[in-house]
């Protein structure tokens, strides 16, 4: 009888381990014909179908009771989708992935309650070990990096998301190293060492702070630091007070040092948060719409720099972010204060559920979730699919299993498969569209625009919510002599991207159509969106010159010459020479009016 029970336990554990690892394997997928990020998305579409089908019989076999946290997740999902519909800001790909991530949470809820958490955590630790070994191989030159500027990226596109994936697994590895059985402690210790070897090399300050937070929670619980410090304080109040003050200054000094390690990057993020706060002020309830942060941010940054003279340091660090580099800020910006409150309620509910659970691994789970959320304060993990999958796993395992209704559980998971069926199946056409776009970019880069326009037009229905595609399509239309159509496409791109080049091309299109007022507006907005760039002012001065607005052309040229480019290059030097020539030519004409008449 006991043998049969153990056999069932290990068989169910193997199923849970396999399905968990399958979903986490989204991080490992690479495909040059699609690009790193997109390849992971289409792999996720495939594996969630397998996991979704597998969860239906699992739900009937061993039902569980739905928790308050589950209801909060459904409420948050419902609010976000309703808000999308209400604001008219639905982006099909982003919204579809959001729905599937909610489904993934419930898949992990089923898996983490079907077998002991040790099987789920084994898959988690194995994923961390694979990524850590991958990173070490890159450091020693055995495998290529996924980014030309960084030698350490793991299977991700840059060190930021890579460090986030590793740091969320670190506290779990530390927990099992301290508390597991002999074999578990050895294996977890190996994973822990691998993670600690790689994390410092990522140079991610957010990941370092997250690691200190997550591991601090694990160590504090293991050594009962709170109770020990409380007892010490009662016996040695003066000594402990002085020690606390010293630690405070040490931590403050460390944080200042971390800030100065990449000061420009930190200042840039602070600017992003300041500008984002203006979006929250203007859209406090509903936000700007899920998936529309970048487009709204571009407009807000242009308004921010147009409102008054800003410090030169702010102008220098301004850029075109796709994300807020703080998920709490981005959630508030996109879904409003209501969305943020619902999300915070989920987080608080998860921590409370984990604290009151009887699971031996609760401390490790809390540490990992805390580490992930600290990292989310300085990066964009919710915009990276493998990290979203990892987050749903950390969230789902916080609530312990409680027996429930077989019928309710079975019917729920049967209906849960419907969005998987409609959103994840039949993705072959979109996958092929991405591959065709990738191949068409060869002709785009060769500036064979007439051929590219026709092919981009065929891809537009499938890729119209991708700002990079819309930008290229609009540029092709512009170069192919279709400025009006180009501006229609570029206007769509501007709703999804903060890139001022979109406005530059729109301005050139207006200039081609002799609509100089609209051209001026487009160039001015581009120059204010990222004021450290010279190109918008260069185009504006040329437009003023062409339209006979000589005084404006000269003043704009002088303004360009006063600016210090963020990244000096031969192109910026050439623009400055052209502006000097423009000023000199008009000064010469003004000094010799008869010469102008002879022309």
C-alpha positions as CSV (number, residue, x, y, z in Angstrom):
1,X,0.0,0.0,0.0
2,X,2.8,2.4,1.0
3,X,4.7,1.4,-2.2
4,X,1.7,2.3,-4.3
5,X,1.3,5.6,-2.5
6,X,5.0,6.5,-3.1
7,X,4.8,5.4,-6.7
8,X,1.7,7.7,-7.3
9,X,3.5,10.5,-5.5
10,X,6.6,10.3,-7.7
11,X,4.7,9.8,-10.9
12,X,2.6,12.9,-10.2
13,X,5.8,14.7,-9.2
14,X,7.5,13.8,-12.5
15,X,4.4,15.2,-14.4
16,X,4.6,18.4,-12.4
17,X,8.3,18.7,-12.8
18,X,8.1,18.2,-16.6
19,X,5.3,20.7,-17.2
20,X,6.9,23.3,-14.9
21,X,10.3,22.9,-16.7
22,X,8.5,23.1,-20.1
23,X,6.9,26.4,-19.2
24,X,10.2,27.8,-17.8
25,X,12.0,26.6,-20.9
26,X,10.5,29.7,-22.6
27,X,13.7,31.4,-21.4
28,X,16.0,29.1,-23.3
29,X,14.6,29.4,-26.8
30,X,16.6,31.2,-29.5
31,X,15.9,31.5,-33.2
32,X,17.8,33.9,-35.5
33,X,15.0,33.8,-38.1
34,X,12.6,35.3,-35.6
35,X,14.7,37.3,-33.1
36,X,15.3,36.5,-29.5
37,X,12.2,37.9,-27.9
38,X,9.8,36.8,-30.6
39,X,11.1,33.2,-30.7
40,X,10.4,32.9,-27.0
41,X,6.8,34.1,-27.5
42,X,6.0,31.5,-30.2
43,X,7.6,28.8,-28.1
44,X,5.4,29.8,-25.2
45,X,2.3,29.6,-27.4
46,X,3.2,26.0,-28.1
47,X,4.0,24.8,-24.6
48,X,1.0,26.5,-22.9
49,X,-1.2,24.4,-25.1
50,X,0.4,21.2,-23.8
51,X,0.3,22.4,-20.2
52,X,-3.3,23.6,-20.6
53,X,-4.5,20.2,-21.9
54,X,-2.6,18.4,-19.2
55,X,-4.2,20.4,-16.4
56,X,-7.8,19.4,-17.3
57,X,-7.4,15.8,-16.2
58,X,-5.2,16.9,-13.3
59,X,-8.0,19.2,-12.1
60,X,-10.5,16.3,-12.1
61,X,-8.1,13.9,-10.5
62,X,-7.2,16.0,-7.5
63,X,-9.4,19.1,-7.1
64,X,-8.4,22.0,-4.9
65,X,-10.3,25.0,-3.4
66,X,-9.9,28.4,-5.0
67,X,-8.4,31.0,-2.7
68,X,-8.9,34.7,-2.1
69,X,-5.6,35.3,-4.0
70,X,-7.1,33.4,-7.1
71,X,-10.1,35.7,-7.0
72,X,-7.9,38.8,-6.7
73,X,-5.9,37.7,-9.8
74,X,-9.2,37.2,-11.7
75,X,-10.4,40.6,-10.6
76,X,-7.2,42.3,-11.7
77,X,-7.4,40.6,-15.0
78,X,-11.0,41.6,-15.5
79,X,-10.3,45.2,-14.6
80,X,-7.3,45.4,-17.0
81,X,-9.3,44.0,-19.9
82,X,-12.3,46.1,-19.2
83,X,-10.1,49.2,-18.9
84,X,-8.5,48.3,-22.2
85,X,-11.9,48.1,-23.9
86,X,-13.2,51.3,-22.1
87,X,-10.2,53.4,-23.2
88,X,-10.0,51.8,-26.7
89,X,-6.4,51.0,-26.2
90,X,-6.3,47.3,-27.0
91,X,-3.0,46.0,-28.5
92,X,-3.8,42.5,-29.7
93,X,-0.4,40.8,-29.1
94,X,0.1,42.4,-25.7
95,X,-3.4,41.8,-24.5
96,X,-3.4,38.2,-25.8
97,X,-0.2,37.5,-23.9
98,X,-1.6,39.1,-20.8
99,X,-4.6,36.7,-20.9
100,X,-2.3,33.7,-21.4
101,X,-0.2,34.8,-18.4
102,X,-3.3,34.8,-16.2
103,X,-3.9,31.3,-17.5
104,X,-0.3,30.4,-16.7
105,X,-0.9,31.5,-13.1
106,X,-3.8,29.0,-12.8
107,X,-1.8,26.3,-14.5
108,X,1.0,26.8,-11.9
109,X,-1.7,26.8,-9.2
110,X,-2.8,23.4,-10.4
111,X,0.8,22.1,-10.6
112,X,2.0,23.5,-7.3
113,X,-1.0,21.9,-5.5
114,X,-0.9,18.5,-7.3
115,X,2.5,17.4,-6.0
116,X,4.9,18.5,-3.3
117,X,6.5,21.9,-4.0
118,X,9.9,20.2,-4.1
119,X,9.2,19.0,-7.6
120,X,8.3,22.5,-8.8
121,X,11.4,23.9,-7.0
122,X,13.6,21.3,-8.6
123,X,12.5,22.5,-12.0
124,X,13.1,26.1,-10.9
125,X,16.6,25.4,-9.6
126,X,17.5,23.4,-12.7
127,X,16.4,26.4,-14.9
128,X,18.6,28.7,-12.8
129,X,21.5,26.3,-13.1
130,X,21.1,26.1,-16.9
131,X,21.1,29.9,-17.2
132,X,24.1,30.3,-14.8
133,X,26.2,27.8,-16.8
134,X,25.2,29.5,-20.0
135,X,26.4,32.8,-18.6
136,X,29.7,31.3,-17.4
137,X,30.3,29.8,-20.8
138,X,29.8,33.3,-22.3
139,X,32.2,34.9,-19.8
140,X,34.9,32.4,-20.8
141,X,34.1,32.7,-24.5
142,X,32.6,29.2,-25.1
143,X,29.2,30.5,-26.3
144,X,28.2,33.8,-28.0
145,X,26.4,36.6,-26.2
146,X,23.0,37.6,-27.5
147,X,23.9,41.3,-27.6
148,X,26.9,42.9,-29.4
149,X,27.6,45.4,-26.6
150,X,27.5,42.9,-23.7
151,X,29.5,39.7,-23.2
152,X,27.1,38.3,-20.6
153,X,23.4,37.9,-21.4
154,X,22.6,34.2,-20.9
155,X,19.7,33.3,-23.2
156,X,18.3,36.8,-22.9
157,X,18.8,39.9,-25.1
158,X,20.8,41.9,-22.4
159,X,22.2,41.5,-18.9
160,X,19.2,43.2,-17.2
161,X,16.5,40.5,-17.7
162,X,19.1,37.8,-17.3
163,X,20.1,39.1,-13.9
164,X,16.4,39.3,-12.9
165,X,15.8,35.7,-13.8
166,X,18.8,34.5,-11.8
167,X,18.2,36.7,-8.7
168,X,14.6,35.4,-8.3
169,X,15.9,31.8,-8.0
170,X,18.8,32.7,-5.6
171,X,16.8,32.8,-2.3
172,X,15.1,29.4,-3.1
173,X,18.6,27.9,-3.7
174,X,19.9,29.5,-0.5
175,X,16.9,28.2,1.5
176,X,17.4,24.6,0.3
177,X,21.1,24.8,0.9
178,X,20.4,25.7,4.5
179,X,17.4,23.4,5.3
180,X,17.2,20.6,2.7
181,X,18.1,17.0,3.2
182,X,21.7,15.9,2.4
183,X,21.4,15.4,-1.4
184,X,19.1,18.4,-1.7
185,X,21.5,20.6,0.2
186,X,24.5,19.5,-2.0
187,X,22.6,20.1,-5.3
188,X,21.1,23.4,-4.1
189,X,24.5,24.5,-2.9
190,X,26.0,23.8,-6.4
191,X,23.2,26.0,-7.9
192,X,23.8,28.7,-5.3
193,X,27.5,28.8,-6.1
194,X,26.8,29.0,-9.8
195,X,24.3,31.9,-9.3
196,X,26.7,33.8,-7.1
197,X,29.5,33.4,-9.6
198,X,27.5,35.0,-12.4
199,X,25.3,37.6,-10.7
200,X,28.2,40.1,-9.9
201,X,29.3,40.0,-13.5
202,X,25.9,41.3,-14.8
203,X,26.7,44.7,-13.2
204,X,22.9,45.0,-12.4
205,X,22.6,47.2,-9.3
206,X,18.8,46.4,-9.1
207,X,19.7,42.7,-9.1
208,X,22.3,43.2,-6.3
209,X,19.8,45.0,-4.1
210,X,17.2,42.3,-4.9
211,X,19.6,39.5,-4.0
212,X,20.4,41.2,-0.6
213,X,16.7,41.6,0.1
214,X,15.7,38.0,-0.8
215,X,18.7,36.3,0.8
216,X,18.3,38.6,3.8
217,X,14.8,37.3,4.4
218,X,15.9,33.7,4.2
219,X,18.9,34.2,6.5
220,X,16.9,36.2,9.0
221,X,14.3,33.5,9.3
222,X,16.9,30.7,9.4
223,X,18.9,32.3,12.2
224,X,15.9,33.9,13.9
225,X,17.6,37.2,13.7
226,X,14.6,39.3,14.7
227,X,14.2,37.5,18.1
228,X,18.0,37.5,18.7
229,X,18.3,41.2,17.9
230,X,15.3,42.0,20.1
231,X,16.9,40.2,23.0
232,X,20.3,41.9,22.4
233,X,18.7,45.3,22.2
234,X,17.0,44.8,25.6
235,X,20.3,43.9,27.2
236,X,22.7,46.2,25.3
237,X,20.6,49.2,24.2
238,X,23.5,51.7,23.8
239,X,25.8,49.3,22.0
240,X,23.0,48.1,19.6
241,X,21.9,51.7,18.9
242,X,25.5,52.7,18.0
243,X,25.9,49.6,15.8
244,X,22.5,50.4,14.1
245,X,23.7,53.9,13.3
246,X,27.0,52.6,11.9
247,X,25.1,50.1,9.8
248,X,22.8,52.8,8.5
249,X,25.7,55.0,7.4
250,X,27.4,52.0,5.9
251,X,24.3,51.1,3.9
252,X,23.8,54.7,2.8
253,X,27.4,54.9,1.7
254,X,27.0,51.6,-0.2
255,X,23.9,52.9,-2.0
256,X,25.6,56.2,-2.9
257,X,28.5,54.1,-4.3
258,X,26.1,51.9,-6.3
259,X,24.4,55.1,-7.6
260,X,27.7,56.6,-8.8
261,X,28.7,53.2,-10.5
262,X,26.3,54.1,-13.3
263,X,25.2,57.7,-12.5
264,X,24.0,58.6,-15.9
265,X,21.8,55.5,-16.1
266,X,20.3,56.2,-12.6
267,X,19.7,59.9,-13.5
268,X,17.9,58.7,-16.7
269,X,15.6,56.4,-14.7
270,X,14.8,59.2,-12.3
271,X,13.8,61.4,-15.3
272,X,11.6,58.6,-16.6
273,X,9.8,58.4,-13.2
274,X,9.4,62.1,-13.1
275,X,7.9,62.3,-16.5
276,X,5.7,59.2,-15.8
277,X,4.3,61.0,-12.8
278,X,2.8,63.7,-15.1
279,X,1.0,60.9,-17.0
280,X,-0.4,59.6,-13.7
281,X,-1.6,63.1,-12.9
282,X,-3.3,63.5,-16.2
283,X,-4.8,59.9,-16.3
284,X,-5.2,59.0,-12.6
285,X,-8.1,56.6,-12.8
286,X,-7.8,54.6,-16.0
287,X,-4.2,55.3,-17.0
288,X,-3.1,55.7,-20.6
289,X,-4.0,52.1,-21.6
290,X,-2.3,48.7,-21.3
291,X,0.6,48.5,-23.7
292,X,0.6,52.2,-24.5
293,X,3.2,53.4,-22.1
294,X,5.9,54.2,-24.7
295,X,3.7,56.3,-27.0
296,X,2.2,58.3,-24.1
297,X,5.6,58.8,-22.5
298,X,7.0,60.3,-25.7
299,X,4.2,62.9,-25.7
300,X,4.7,63.6,-22.0
301,X,8.4,64.0,-22.3
302,X,8.0,66.5,-25.2
303,X,5.5,68.5,-23.0
304,X,7.9,68.3,-20.0
305,X,10.7,69.9,-21.9
306,X,8.5,72.3,-23.8
307,X,6.9,73.7,-20.5
308,X,10.0,75.4,-19.2
309,X,13.8,75.4,-19.4
310,X,15.1,72.2,-17.8
311,X,18.6,71.5,-16.3
312,X,21.2,70.6,-18.9
313,X,21.8,67.3,-17.0
314,X,18.2,66.2,-17.6
315,X,18.3,67.1,-21.3
316,X,21.5,65.0,-21.6
317,X,20.0,61.8,-20.0
318,X,16.7,62.0,-21.8
319,X,16.0,59.0,-24.1
320,X,13.3,57.0,-25.7
321,X,12.3,54.3,-23.2
322,X,10.0,51.4,-24.0
323,X,9.2,50.9,-20.3
324,X,9.2,52.9,-17.1
325,X,12.1,50.8,-15.5
326,X,9.8,50.4,-12.5
327,X,6.9,48.0,-12.9
328,X,4.8,49.7,-10.1
329,X,5.2,53.1,-12.0
330,X,4.3,51.4,-15.3
331,X,1.2,49.6,-13.9
332,X,0.0,53.0,-12.5
333,X,0.7,54.8,-15.7
334,X,-1.1,52.2,-17.9
335,X,-4.0,51.1,-15.7
336,X,-4.3,53.9,-13.2
337,X,-4.4,54.0,-9.4
338,X,-7.2,51.3,-9.4
339,X,-4.9,48.9,-11.3
340,X,-2.0,49.6,-8.9
341,X,-4.2,49.1,-5.8
342,X,-5.5,45.8,-7.2
343,X,-1.9,44.6,-8.0
344,X,-0.6,45.6,-4.5
345,X,-3.5,43.7,-3.0
346,X,-2.5,40.6,-4.9
347,X,1.1,41.0,-3.7
348,X,0.1,41.5,0.0
349,X,-2.3,38.6,-0.3
350,X,0.5,36.4,-1.6
351,X,2.9,37.3,1.2
352,X,0.2,36.7,3.8
353,X,-0.8,33.3,2.3
354,X,2.8,32.2,2.2
355,X,3.4,33.3,5.8
356,X,0.4,31.4,7.1
357,X,1.1,28.2,5.1
358,X,2.6,25.1,6.7
359,X,5.1,24.6,3.9
360,X,8.7,24.2,4.9
361,X,9.7,26.1,1.8
362,X,7.6,29.2,2.6
363,X,10.6,31.3,3.6
364,X,12.4,30.5,0.3
365,X,9.2,31.4,-1.6
366,X,8.8,34.7,0.2
367,X,12.5,35.5,-0.4
368,X,12.3,34.8,-4.1
369,X,9.1,36.8,-4.6
370,X,10.5,39.7,-2.6
371,X,13.7,39.6,-4.6
372,X,11.7,39.6,-7.9
373,X,9.6,42.6,-6.7
374,X,12.7,44.6,-5.6
375,X,14.2,44.0,-9.0
376,X,10.9,45.1,-10.6
377,X,11.4,48.5,-8.9
378,X,14.5,49.2,-11.1
379,X,13.8,47.2,-14.3
380,X,11.1,45.9,-16.6
381,X,10.5,42.1,-15.8
382,X,6.8,42.2,-16.7
383,X,7.8,43.2,-20.2
384,X,10.0,40.1,-20.7
385,X,7.9,36.9,-21.2
386,X,10.2,34.4,-19.4
387,X,10.3,36.6,-16.3
388,X,6.5,37.0,-16.4
389,X,6.2,33.2,-16.5
390,X,8.6,33.0,-13.5
391,X,6.6,35.6,-11.6
392,X,3.4,33.6,-12.0
393,X,5.1,30.5,-10.6
394,X,6.4,32.4,-7.6
395,X,3.0,33.9,-7.0
396,X,1.0,30.7,-7.5
397,X,3.1,28.6,-5.1
398,X,2.4,31.0,-2.2
399,X,-1.1,29.6,-1.5
400,X,-1.2,26.1,0.0
401,X,-3.5,23.4,-1.3
402,X,-6.9,22.8,0.2
403,X,-9.3,20.1,-1.0
404,X,-12.2,21.4,-3.0
405,X,-15.0,20.5,-5.4
406,X,-14.1,18.1,-8.2
407,X,-16.8,19.5,-10.5
408,X,-15.9,23.2,-9.9
409,X,-12.2,22.6,-10.4
410,X,-12.7,20.4,-13.5
411,X,-15.2,22.7,-15.2
412,X,-13.0,25.8,-14.4
413,X,-10.0,24.3,-16.1
414,X,-12.0,23.0,-19.0
415,X,-13.2,26.6,-19.6
416,X,-9.7,27.9,-18.9
417,X,-8.5,26.1,-21.9
418,X,-10.7,28.1,-24.2
419,X,-8.5,31.3,-24.3
420,X,-5.5,29.0,-24.8
421,X,-7.2,27.4,-27.8
422,X,-8.3,30.7,-29.3
423,X,-5.1,32.7,-28.6
424,X,-2.3,30.1,-28.8
425,X,-3.4,27.9,-31.6
426,X,-3.2,28.9,-35.2
427,X,-0.2,31.1,-34.6
428,X,1.7,29.7,-37.6
429,X,0.6,32.5,-39.9
430,X,1.9,35.2,-37.5
431,X,5.1,33.3,-37.0
432,X,5.6,33.2,-40.7
433,X,4.8,36.9,-40.9
434,X,7.7,37.6,-38.5
435,X,10.0,35.5,-40.5
436,X,9.0,37.3,-43.7
437,X,9.5,40.6,-42.0
438,X,13.0,39.5,-40.9
439,X,13.9,38.6,-44.5
440,X,12.4,41.8,-45.9
441,X,14.6,43.8,-43.6
442,X,17.5,42.9,-45.9
443,X,15.9,44.8,-48.8
444,X,14.9,47.6,-46.4
445,X,18.5,48.0,-45.3
446,X,19.5,47.9,-48.9
447,X,17.0,50.8,-49.5
448,X,15.0,48.8,-52.2
449,X,11.9,50.5,-51.0
450,X,9.5,49.9,-53.9
451,X,9.7,46.2,-53.5
452,X,9.6,46.4,-49.7
453,X,6.5,48.6,-49.6
454,X,4.4,45.9,-51.4
455,X,5.5,43.2,-49.1
456,X,5.1,45.3,-45.9
457,X,1.6,46.0,-47.0
458,X,0.8,42.3,-47.0
459,X,2.3,41.9,-43.5
460,X,0.5,44.9,-42.1
461,X,-2.7,43.2,-40.9
462,X,-0.6,40.7,-38.8
463,X,2.1,43.1,-37.5
464,X,0.2,46.4,-37.1
465,X,0.7,46.5,-33.3
466,X,4.5,46.3,-33.6
467,X,6.0,49.8,-33.5
468,X,9.3,48.7,-35.2
469,X,7.4,47.3,-38.1
470,X,5.1,50.4,-38.4
471,X,8.2,52.6,-38.4
472,X,9.9,50.7,-41.2
473,X,6.7,50.5,-43.2
474,X,6.1,54.2,-42.8
475,X,9.7,55.0,-43.8
476,X,9.3,52.8,-46.9
477,X,6.1,54.6,-47.9
478,X,7.9,57.9,-47.5
479,X,10.8,56.9,-49.6
480,X,8.5,55.4,-52.2
481,X,6.8,58.8,-52.8
482,X,3.6,58.2,-50.7
483,X,4.0,60.8,-47.9
484,X,0.3,61.0,-47.0
485,X,-0.1,57.2,-46.5
486,X,3.3,57.2,-44.7
487,X,2.0,59.6,-42.1
488,X,-1.1,57.6,-41.4
489,X,1.1,54.5,-40.6
490,X,3.6,56.6,-38.6
491,X,0.8,58.1,-36.6
492,X,-0.1,54.6,-35.5
493,X,3.5,53.9,-34.6
494,X,3.7,57.1,-32.5
495,X,0.9,55.7,-30.3
496,X,3.2,52.8,-29.4
497,X,6.7,54.3,-29.4
498,X,8.6,57.3,-28.0
499,X,11.1,57.3,-30.8
500,X,11.4,60.9,-32.2
501,X,12.5,59.6,-35.6
502,X,8.9,58.8,-36.2
503,X,8.1,62.6,-35.9
504,X,11.1,63.4,-38.0
505,X,9.9,61.3,-40.9
506,X,6.4,62.7,-40.5
507,X,7.8,66.2,-40.7
508,X,9.7,65.4,-43.8
509,X,6.5,64.0,-45.3
510,X,4.7,67.3,-44.5
511,X,7.6,69.2,-46.0
512,X,7.4,67.2,-49.2
513,X,3.7,68.1,-49.4
514,X,4.5,71.8,-48.7
515,X,2.6,71.7,-45.5
516,X,5.2,73.7,-43.6
517,X,3.1,74.4,-40.5
518,X,2.5,70.7,-39.8
519,X,6.2,70.0,-40.6
520,X,7.3,72.6,-38.1
521,X,5.0,71.1,-35.4
522,X,6.4,67.6,-36.1
523,X,10.1,68.7,-36.0
524,X,9.5,70.7,-32.8
525,X,7.9,67.8,-31.1
526,X,10.7,65.5,-32.1
527,X,13.3,68.0,-30.7
528,X,11.5,68.2,-27.4
529,X,11.0,64.5,-27.0
530,X,14.7,63.9,-26.8
531,X,16.4,67.4,-26.6
532,X,19.9,66.1,-26.7
533,X,19.5,65.0,-30.3
534,X,20.5,67.4,-33.1
535,X,18.8,65.8,-36.1
536,X,15.3,67.3,-35.4
537,X,16.7,70.8,-35.2
538,X,18.8,70.2,-38.3
539,X,15.7,69.2,-40.3
540,X,13.7,72.1,-38.8
541,X,16.4,74.6,-39.9
542,X,16.4,73.1,-43.4
543,X,12.6,73.3,-43.6
544,X,12.6,77.0,-42.5
545,X,15.3,77.7,-45.1
546,X,13.3,76.0,-47.9
547,X,10.1,77.7,-47.0
548,X,11.7,81.2,-46.9
549,X,11.5,81.6,-43.1
550,X,15.1,82.8,-43.0
551,X,15.1,84.4,-39.5
552,X,13.8,81.2,-38.0
553,X,16.3,79.1,-40.0
554,X,19.2,81.1,-38.6
555,X,18.0,81.1,-35.0
556,X,17.4,77.3,-35.2
557,X,20.8,76.8,-36.7
558,X,22.4,78.8,-33.8
559,X,20.4,76.8,-31.3
560,X,21.8,73.5,-32.8
561,X,25.3,74.8,-32.7
562,X,24.9,75.6,-29.0
563,X,23.8,72.1,-28.1
564,X,26.3,69.4,-26.9
565,X,25.3,66.1,-28.4
566,X,24.9,63.1,-26.1
567,X,27.1,61.0,-28.4
568,X,29.4,63.0,-30.6
569,X,30.0,61.5,-34.0
570,X,30.9,62.4,-37.6
571,X,27.2,62.8,-38.3
572,X,26.8,65.5,-35.6
573,X,29.9,67.3,-36.8
574,X,28.6,67.3,-40.3
575,X,25.3,68.7,-39.2
576,X,27.1,71.5,-37.3
577,X,29.2,72.3,-40.4
578,X,26.0,72.5,-42.5
579,X,24.4,74.9,-40.0
580,X,27.5,77.1,-39.9
581,X,27.4,77.3,-43.7
582,X,23.6,78.1,-43.6
583,X,24.3,81.0,-41.2
584,X,27.3,82.2,-43.2
585,X,25.4,82.1,-46.5
586,X,22.5,84.2,-45.3
587,X,24.8,86.7,-43.5
588,X,26.7,87.0,-46.8
589,X,23.4,87.5,-48.8
590,X,22.3,90.1,-46.2
591,X,25.6,92.0,-46.6
592,X,25.4,91.7,-50.4
593,X,21.8,92.1,-51.5
594,X,22.7,92.6,-55.2
595,X,24.3,89.2,-55.3
596,X,21.0,87.6,-54.2
597,X,19.2,89.4,-57.1
598,X,21.7,88.1,-59.6
599,X,20.7,84.5,-58.5
